[in-house]
Amino acid sequence: MMNLIQKFLSKDRSNKSQLRKNFSAYFYSLPEHQWILETCNKAHFDKLFAHLPSGVLEVMMTKYPVIFVPSQELRQHPAPGAVLSNTIVVFPEFQKLLKSEKKSAVAYLAHELAFVLYELEGLKGEPFMAEIEADKFVCDLGLTFELEELLLMLDETIEKRLRLTYLTINHFKDF
């Protein structure tokens, strides 16, 4: 198992607040993200950015420009030459979550981002283990309770139960 947080932690402590400001300005200026400003609770994205290590933000501005796109936008206007490996498709049920005040929205964003980053880093493996790795990333960001809330909202599946079991065993053992 690779620890994504460790990979992107920066020992350089200088100018992290400026990097965060630059990233935020960059992210919201992308045409693909205008829907966020118009229809979402922007605070969820801001909270995600506050939790992410500065190394992840830097990589998202340079090496892997990850974008969030509503599913209906992707269907209506498929961008020619778009790099879908860097794209997080937000389906209607999650768009609804991103409009809400629920704290689980941040866990959703972090999980999807981690899933894409693992793939972009070439860490292809069994899909379920990738889900577990993404969950671990969310927990490493300090969003364990938000992840639990998110998982409890999902439809009942064996995968959901296994993810909740993993979360309970590995992240709630000290509570």
N, C-alpha and C positions, 0 to 999 in steps of 0.2 A: 504494500500500500504506500502510495506516495502522499506526503503531506503537502498539499497545495499551499497552505498558509506559509509553511517554512520556506518553500521555494521562492515566494515573492516578498518575504520580509527583507527589509532594507536595513543595513547597519548604519547607513548615512542618515543622520537625524536632521540635517539641515534642510530648511525650506519645504517641509512637508505640507505646511498649511498653504503655501503658494501653489504647490502641485495640486492640492485638493481644489483650490479655487480655479486653477487653469483647467483641470479636468471637468469640473462642473460646467464652466463656460463652454468648453469644447463639446461636451455631451449634449447639452440642451440646444446648441447651435446647429446640430445636424438636422437636415430636413426630415430624415426618417423619425426623429423624435419630437416633432411638433405636436403630434397627437397626445403625447404625454402632458405637455403644457396645457393643452386644450381640454382634455377629458379625464385625466388621472389626478390622484392625490399625489402631487409632486413630492410631498414630504417622505413618501416611502422610498423614492429613489435617493433623496438627500440622506436619509438614514442609512441606506445601503452604502453610499459613498463614504459616509463617516465611519462605518465599520470596516471597510476594506483596507488592507494594508496598502501603503502608498505604492509599493511595487506592482500591485495588481492594477491600480489606476494608471500607472505609467505604461504598463504593457497594453492596456486597453486604448491608450492614445496613440501608441506607436506600432507595436508588433501585431496585435489582434484588435482591430477596431470593432468591437462587438456592438451590434445594434439590436434594439427591441422593436418588433414590427407587429401590429395587430394582424391577426390571421385574415380578416376580410380585405385588408389593404394588399396583402401579398397575393390573394386570389384575383383581385380586381386589376391591379397594376403590377404584374410581375416585372421586376427591374431586370432589363437585359444585362447579362454579365454580372449579376449580383452574386456575391460570395455567401452562399447559404450556410456554410460552416461557421461563419461569424454572426449568424442571425438567430435571435431568440424570437420564436413566433409565439405571440401572446393570444391565446384562444379566448373566446367571449367570457367563459366562466372566470378566467383570471383577470380579464379586463374589468369585470364587475368587482373583483377583489381589490384591484388597484384603485378603484374609485372610492372604496370604503375607508373606514377608519381602522380596520382590523390590522393588528400588529403582524399577523401572519403574512401579510403582503410582502413585507421585507424579507421574510424567510423564503417566500416563493422566488423573489428576484435573485437572492443570493444562491439558491439551489440551482436555478436555471443557468446563472452565470458560471457557477462551478462546473456544471455538467459540460458546458461549451468549452471552458478553459481546459478541462481534462482532455477533451477530444482534440483540441487545437495543439496541445502539448504532446500529442501522439500516444496518449495512454489509453489505447483502445483495449477493452476487455469485455467481459460479460456485462450485458446491459444492467442487470440487477446490481452488480458490484459497483458499477459507475454511479448508480443511484445512491448507494450507501456512501461512496466516497464524497459525493456532492452533499449528502446529509452531514457528513463529518465536517466538511468545510463550513457549512452553516453553523454548526455547533462551535467550531473553533472561532468563529466571529463573535460568539456570545449570544447567539440567537436560538438557543435550544428550546426555550418555551414557545417561541414563535413558530418554530418548526413543528413542535408537537401539535400546536393549534392548527397548523396547515394540514398535517397528516390526518388529523381527526375530521377535518372538513371533507376530505376526499371520499369518493365512493368506496364501498367495502370490497376489498380484494385481498388475496393472499399476499401480494406484494406490499400492500399498505400495512398489513398485520406484521409482516417480517420487518419492515422498516421501523415500525413502532417498537417492536421487540428489541431490535438493535439499539434504538435510541434509549430505551429504558435501561438496558443492560450496561451500556457504555457511557451514558451521560447523566442518568438520574440515580446512579448507585450511591452517591454521597448525600442525597437529600433525605 
